[in-house]
Amino acid sequence: MLLTQIAALDEALERHRATIGADFTGYRNHCYRMANFCAALSSRDDSTLRKIGIAAAYHDIAIWTHGTWDYLPPSIDLMRSEQQWQLDIADIEQIAAMILEHHKISSYRGEHGALVEAFRKADLVDVSLGLLRMGLPRAFVAEVRAQYPNHGFHAGLLKQTGKRLLTDPLNPMPMMRR
């Protein structure tokens, strides 16, 4: 069954709707695709879904809130600064790791490994438009993508990468991690 409502994700995104502007639907759908893929690769218990929702909402948000393509640290800072989550330190650190490591090129093996790695894989499934499925069934990936269409999200990423390539050709994707 698809995840269609994650309160923490919706609440976080609504707080930043005006800032995200015309990209809101595309980013929201990207977040929901990632959340569905991550939950399918990990767990669907309430605590885990809440962490997935928060991480999904904030993982790329500084592209808009801070106007930067080097968005991982400010995305984490913004998540930490918004106190409505009432999470313990361990959960905050796990969510921060999920955000920080979601563009890691190789597998993540550090603290909070299983959920961080599931989140990293979920982003890879989405960024590859489902070509990489990380063990998820093709039909499930297609169902998620049909429920949450791109609305220009991937085209926007390509446009931003192209701009960055012109302004900083030696580091066009500063968010990528080894």
Secondary structure by P-SEA (a helix, b strand, c coil): ccccccaaaaaaaaacccccccaaaaaaaaaaaaaaaaaaaccccaaaaaaaaaaaaccccccccccccccaaaaaaaaaacccccccaaaaaaaaaaaacccccccccccccaaaaaaaaaaaaaaacccccccccaaaaaaaaaaccccaaaaaaaaaaaaaaaaccccccccccc
